[in-house]
Amino acid sequence: MVLKLYGSPGSTCTKKVATVLIELNVPFELVPIDMMKREHKAPQYLEKHPFGKVPYIDDGGFILYESRAISRYLATKYSGQGTQLIPKDLQTWARFEQAASVEVCNFDPYASGIVAERYFKPMLGQAPDEERVKGLIEKLNASLDAYDIILSKQKFLGGDEFTLADLFHLPFGSLLPTSGVNAIQERPNVKRQVTPLNIIVTVSRR
């Protein structure tokens, strides 16, 4: 049975899981959820995902939501094929988890907030809160200054291997320039080594 990914094609978290599946060479079926019609809040959807968000997967009857949890599950289940996204060596794995925590705490809150204000709000006919954006950009810049130091010493955020930690930056990182923020491109080590735009090109060529 082909794995089913329930989500919106425009959702950053749905794209995150789809990219993991592509990296792992796992066949899947995208089951579109129309968020404009609030299908993610329908009773039958909430039975699978009680928080009413996207995505979730159905892997032969095994239901799992939260994009990072799904990604870890898939990378572990299919560790013998495609790209090795979770290191097996204990210390290398620990560095990966450290990098994954950095993304959650020091990148996602700021990048996702900026994209929400400047990319998604206008799509809904709403005006961005530029005062909030200003504060988020300041925090993102401070974080990426630290990223640039880290990446001056190693190839990827978790070490010298490409992992889920790098891939987790893809959805919102790729939308920052579209949102008028070039913080990634302004830092040479971040731009050269983990820019989400380069990752997109890599994935699309496979």
Summary of the structure (lengths in Angstrom):
residues: 206
radius of gyration: 17.2
end to end distance: 23.9
largest distance: 49.6
contacts: 646
relative contact order: 0.13
helix: 54%
strand: 10%
